[in-house]
Amino acid sequence: MPPETPTKAPAPPVSLIDLDRSKLADLVTHCGEKPYRAKQLYRHLYVNLADDVDQMTDLSRAFREKLSDMSRIGSLHVKKVMKGDRGLTRKALFRMDDGSPVETVLMVYADRATVCVSSQSGCPMACVFCATGKLGHLHDLTAGQIVEQVLWAARTLKTIAADHAEKGEKLPDRLTNIVFMGMGEPFNNYRNWWEAVERLHDPEGFNMGARNFTVSTVGLVPGIRKLADEKLQVNLAISLHTPDDEQRTEMMPVNRSFPIADLIAAVKDYIAKTNRRVSFEYVLLQGKNDNPDQAERLARLLKPDGVPLLCHVNLIPWNPVPGTPLGRSERARVLAFQNVLQQAGIPCTVRVERGVDIGAACGQLAGDGEKAET
Ligand code: SAH
């Protein structure tokens, strides 16, 4: 029998959201259209939030047909949308072409609407308390795949706001905040992540203000230093989780490469350069890192020269991750921890969680616990 020749699956069509403005312009001229059509197309994608070329009725039918033949609007496939908190929290489970999961969470409040976006499918950082870490690193998302999640949230928000308006309840119909706190480590996919920020910021497109973005990192020092030099000033959050190096290495293997002293030095330099307030996230695990003496050590760490850094501590009672032998700190311990920090002059709040019932809260994003499935 002749050896079987492997048949290669045809490459999937290009995703329009993966093209920057100049590549979009090239595509438009390649289709034989006038260059100004590129601007129309760009506005359809980022201002009108079109998810189908047939919604772009000011483009000729022939052009729309060409676009549908050669491209698609995004490359993430929505598989499931879950509702929590009376419908005001929505978690989307997307799959990439190879089946890898990507999750996005939209949280709607009376006065604001936040989307929590993934920067990778899975995550290489392997923090022991985090569900995403258990998946390992499946993919870096492209800039377009990061942007696409925001566009999904913006469209979903419009329908939620319209439904509530019918009942006489006013909710925001535009996203006010984009936080990179979903699956993955943004600074481990810095280039694509930053391209997504710039795209979403573009005043002629999606037009999200720089101050309305927040990026959260495990503490990759080179990323913190790079961010300090960017022209757009987004908010920075650092997952610190303990003031003790040994414990941090146990909880977060990244601490071997970037121990606490290096991390705090980078944050100090970041604040000196940008004059921006940094947030420290602190997941509270019962009996592990929630003792009052650790709160004291944390306070000292955040006052390196005897005065508090320009910072804020965000306490996050741990959200359960199946199969993980850890416990969520009791409320009294959370409040005692907060009190020590406040007494020491460090601003400190407890994060109000959304979506715990649908596995959408911090650290719970694991694509329903499944790996790739095609
Ligand atoms: N990789 C980035 C982005 C993830 S943000 C980072 O680590 O900062 C998600 C935040 O939720 C991080 O602070 C993370 O440490 C925290 N987290 C992870 N697992 C959690 C859990 N089970 N409960 C509460 N917070 C968790």
Boltz pocket constraint, residues with backbone or C-beta under 6 A from the ligand:
constraints:
  - pocket:
      binder: B
      contacts: [[A, 125], [A, 127], [A, 129], [A, 130], [A, 131], [A, 180], [A, 181], [A, 182], [A, 183], [A, 184], [A, 185], [A, 186], [A, 216], [A, 217], [A, 218], [A, 219], [A, 237], [A, 238], [A, 239], [A, 281], [A, 283], [A, 316], [A, 317], [A, 318], [A, 319], [A, 320], [A, 321], [A, 362], [A, 363], [A, 364]]
      max_distance: 6.0
